[in-house]
């Protein structure tokens, strides 16, 4: 009987925590989250239980994004854990801003998969409610993907200068992407 009461209290506490705005993660946890981000291992897995917390945090996340505070943006998004296209986009932009373009591409691809997917609950503009903080997907996603791919190509060209001489446009970006990843190249970005 006491065990059931303890479980009920724990579940209640978790639901309450997810329905209100969370504080920032402690510094030691934030450092671990940033390591996961840079390694491309961060994943967002929380659904409805975290939606209230996510909604309450949108304005703060937008401020972090607008000021380029990539470390805190990433740690907040990961700390909340809400799975949607905007969350993955924020992780991608944070990884890109922190100098991890390959990881950024992973998160941008996840954002793209959610955006073109069939589950409307994973989209920031679900149900006619625009909770995308002024962004539009996939429109705003494609230029970031192209920027990251260009950065990766330049990184490869710098690491392999002989290959750059043999190919006038540098090393093909396709070398760094796994062939089994189902992804449609975005349209070229108009300058």
C-alpha positions as CSV (number, residue, x, y, z in Angstrom):
1,X,0.0,0.0,0.0
2,X,2.8,2.4,0.9
3,X,4.6,1.5,-2.3
4,X,1.5,2.5,-4.4
5,X,1.3,5.8,-2.5
6,X,5.0,6.5,-3.3
7,X,4.5,5.8,-6.9
8,X,1.4,8.0,-7.1
9,X,3.3,10.9,-5.5
10,X,6.2,10.4,-7.9
11,X,3.9,10.4,-10.9
12,X,2.1,13.5,-9.7
13,X,5.5,15.3,-9.1
14,X,6.6,14.4,-12.6
15,X,3.4,15.5,-14.2
16,X,3.6,18.8,-12.3
17,X,7.2,19.3,-13.3
18,X,6.3,18.8,-17.0
19,X,3.4,21.2,-16.9
20,X,5.3,24.2,-15.5
21,X,8.3,26.0,-16.7
22,X,11.5,24.2,-15.7
23,X,14.6,25.9,-14.4
24,X,17.9,25.6,-16.3
25,X,19.9,22.4,-15.7
26,X,22.6,22.5,-13.1
27,X,26.1,23.2,-14.6
28,X,27.4,19.6,-14.3
29,X,24.3,18.3,-16.2
30,X,24.5,21.1,-18.7
31,X,28.1,20.1,-19.5
32,X,27.0,16.6,-20.1
33,X,24.1,17.7,-22.3
34,X,26.5,19.8,-24.5
35,X,28.8,16.9,-24.9
36,X,25.8,14.8,-26.1
37,X,24.9,17.6,-28.5
38,X,28.4,17.9,-30.0
39,X,28.6,14.2,-30.4
40,X,25.3,14.0,-32.2
41,X,23.7,11.8,-29.6
42,X,21.0,14.2,-28.2
43,X,17.5,13.1,-28.7
44,X,14.1,14.5,-27.8
45,X,11.7,11.9,-26.6
46,X,9.1,13.6,-24.4
47,X,5.7,14.0,-25.9
48,X,2.4,15.3,-24.4
49,X,3.8,15.3,-20.8
50,X,6.3,18.0,-21.7
51,X,4.2,20.1,-24.0
52,X,3.1,22.5,-21.3
53,X,6.7,23.1,-20.2
54,X,7.7,23.6,-23.8
55,X,5.0,26.1,-24.5
56,X,5.8,28.0,-21.3
57,X,9.5,28.1,-22.3
58,X,9.0,29.3,-25.9
59,X,9.7,33.0,-25.3
60,X,12.9,32.3,-23.4
61,X,14.1,29.8,-26.0
62,X,13.4,32.4,-28.7
63,X,15.5,35.0,-26.7
64,X,18.4,32.5,-26.5
65,X,18.1,31.8,-30.2
66,X,17.9,35.5,-31.2
67,X,21.0,36.3,-29.1
68,X,23.0,33.3,-30.4
69,X,23.4,31.8,-26.9
70,X,23.8,28.3,-28.4
71,X,25.0,26.6,-25.3
72,X,22.1,27.6,-23.1
73,X,19.6,27.1,-26.0
74,X,20.7,23.5,-26.5
75,X,20.8,22.7,-22.8
76,X,17.3,24.1,-22.3
77,X,15.8,22.3,-25.2
78,X,17.5,19.0,-24.1
79,X,16.5,19.6,-20.5
80,X,12.8,20.0,-21.5
81,X,13.1,17.1,-24.0
82,X,10.0,17.9,-26.0
83,X,10.1,16.2,-29.4
84,X,9.1,18.5,-32.2
85,X,10.6,20.1,-35.4
86,X,11.4,23.3,-33.6
87,X,13.3,21.5,-30.9
88,X,15.4,19.6,-33.3
89,X,16.0,22.8,-35.4
90,X,17.2,24.5,-32.2
91,X,19.5,21.6,-31.5
92,X,20.9,21.8,-35.1
93,X,21.4,25.6,-34.9
94,X,23.1,25.2,-31.5
95,X,25.4,22.5,-32.7
96,X,26.2,24.6,-35.7
97,X,26.9,27.6,-33.6
98,X,29.1,25.6,-31.3
99,X,31.3,24.4,-34.2
100,X,29.8,20.9,-34.6
101,X,28.5,20.9,-38.2
102,X,28.2,17.1,-38.6
103,X,26.1,17.0,-35.5
104,X,24.1,20.0,-36.7
105,X,23.2,18.0,-39.8
106,X,21.9,15.1,-37.7
107,X,19.5,17.4,-35.9
108,X,18.5,19.3,-39.0
109,X,17.7,16.0,-40.6
110,X,15.6,15.0,-37.7
111,X,13.7,18.3,-37.8
112,X,13.2,17.7,-41.5
113,X,11.9,14.2,-41.0
114,X,9.4,15.5,-38.4
115,X,8.4,18.4,-40.6
116,X,7.5,16.2,-43.6
117,X,6.2,13.4,-41.4
118,X,2.6,12.5,-40.8
119,X,2.3,13.1,-37.0
120,X,0.9,16.6,-36.6
121,X,1.7,16.6,-32.9
122,X,5.4,16.7,-33.6
123,X,5.1,19.9,-35.7
124,X,5.3,23.4,-34.1
125,X,2.5,24.6,-36.2
126,X,0.1,21.7,-35.3
127,X,-3.6,22.3,-35.1
128,X,-3.4,25.8,-36.5
129,X,-1.4,27.1,-33.5
130,X,1.9,28.7,-34.6
131,X,4.4,27.9,-31.8
132,X,7.3,28.1,-34.2
133,X,8.8,31.3,-32.8
134,X,8.6,33.0,-36.1
135,X,10.3,30.2,-38.1
136,X,8.6,28.3,-40.9
137,X,9.5,24.7,-41.7
138,X,10.8,23.4,-44.0
139,X,11.5,26.8,-45.5
140,X,13.9,28.0,-42.8
141,X,15.5,24.5,-42.5
142,X,16.9,24.3,-46.0
143,X,19.3,27.2,-45.8
144,X,20.8,25.9,-42.6
145,X,21.2,22.4,-44.1
146,X,23.0,24.0,-47.0
147,X,25.2,26.1,-44.8
148,X,26.2,23.0,-42.7
149,X,26.9,21.0,-45.8
150,X,29.1,23.8,-47.2
151,X,31.0,24.0,-43.8
152,X,31.6,20.2,-43.9
153,X,32.8,20.4,-47.4
154,X,35.2,23.2,-46.5
155,X,36.4,21.2,-43.5
156,X,37.1,18.2,-45.6
157,X,38.9,20.4,-48.2
158,X,41.1,21.9,-45.5
159,X,41.9,18.5,-44.2
160,X,42.7,17.0,-47.6
161,X,44.2,19.8,-49.8
162,X,45.4,17.3,-52.5
163,X,41.8,16.3,-53.1
164,X,40.9,19.9,-53.5
165,X,43.4,20.3,-56.4
166,X,42.0,17.2,-58.1
167,X,38.4,18.4,-57.9
168,X,37.9,22.1,-58.8
169,X,34.9,22.4,-56.5
170,X,36.6,20.7,-53.6
171,X,35.8,17.3,-52.0
172,X,32.3,16.1,-52.7
173,X,30.2,16.6,-49.6
174,X,28.6,13.2,-50.3
175,X,31.7,11.5,-48.8
176,X,30.6,12.5,-45.3
177,X,27.0,11.3,-45.6
178,X,25.9,7.7,-45.3
179,X,24.2,6.4,-48.4
180,X,21.5,4.6,-46.4
181,X,20.2,7.8,-44.9
182,X,16.9,8.7,-46.7
183,X,17.1,12.4,-47.4
184,X,16.0,14.5,-50.2
185,X,18.5,17.4,-51.0
186,X,16.9,20.8,-50.3
187,X,16.6,23.2,-53.2
188,X,19.6,25.5,-53.8
189,X,19.6,28.6,-51.6
190,X,19.0,31.8,-53.7
191,X,21.5,34.5,-52.8
